[in-house]
């Protein structure tokens, strides 16, 4: 499989076609809304899991690994939206290991990326062979997934017509249909590459943003209290948060914005490359020059931001600054043609999950740990994750009440 994902493909006809499909079909507001049931069901599962840990501990409060829980949530939402199956059970539980290996390889240091003349070192270190092996295994997995989707499409066409379940289609369904609807030249390899793009760009970044937001809230108890007061006031006596409630949660939105500033999901954004020779600020820049934008440094620049190293929500209250790429001091998702097309998709997951976590539970660190001493060290990699997983103690906000799931099953969740 030739991996030519949208983030790194050269500007041209292929890039324009794929970007159009992503914006119009895969990540449009209508399509994001069609995946609402996925977000609701997966967040319900997480809430019920945490609620169960609260009630199952006999000797005292049970410590949970919130980092692990949030990563599993993001993975499950992404795989259900892209492949139509949960991450944890995708094709006999093969996908979790494959995706983990792929992300590790993707973030690994490559001599060839920085020093073209030393590309042969990647062969010596074994990176080239390891990456090739992971890609081959993913190739087989995605081929099997595509074949299953094609078989289902064939059966639907014979029995009910192609558009019978269009609103419930996953992203692979849409890519397969786009070959006919858009008359594109998308090959099977192109479809596999785009799906990897969706997963790479959405799962880890969403999980890391939620993790950092919860860590900052625990480190700042007063901010946590205000956030919970707002969420619980808006939701009232309803058994759970609904997505439309978030429109009234201005304080929560500021938390997400400040988290994205202080802990930019992809600190160096995605690499750019100049299409032709140009001149900038008196410097001559040749064509094909790779450009890395250090968004982490820009977001923490004391010349731009007051108290840049502090988690301060006031900077976004009554502010017109947004993350859509128009304010160049604040670009967590990039800007311009190469800006992330999945902003709305990712923000929906983050805001909805955080609102439910704040509404259903009170949060604190395990015994003996002080909030102001919480380790906030970042790791080096494609995404900025916490060096140490976030272990916390959750207590129920109120007595649990049953939640009606979309498929008619009953679960227990807090009121």
Beta strands, then each sheet from edge to edge (+ up, - down):
strand 1: 63-65
strand 2: 272-273
strand 3: 278-280
strand 4: 283-285
strand 5: 290-291
strand 6: 361-364
strand 7: 391-396
strand 8: 400-404
strand 9: 410-414
sheet 1: 1+ 7- 6+
sheet 2: 2+ 5-
sheet 3: 3+ 4-
sheet 4: 8+ 9-
end
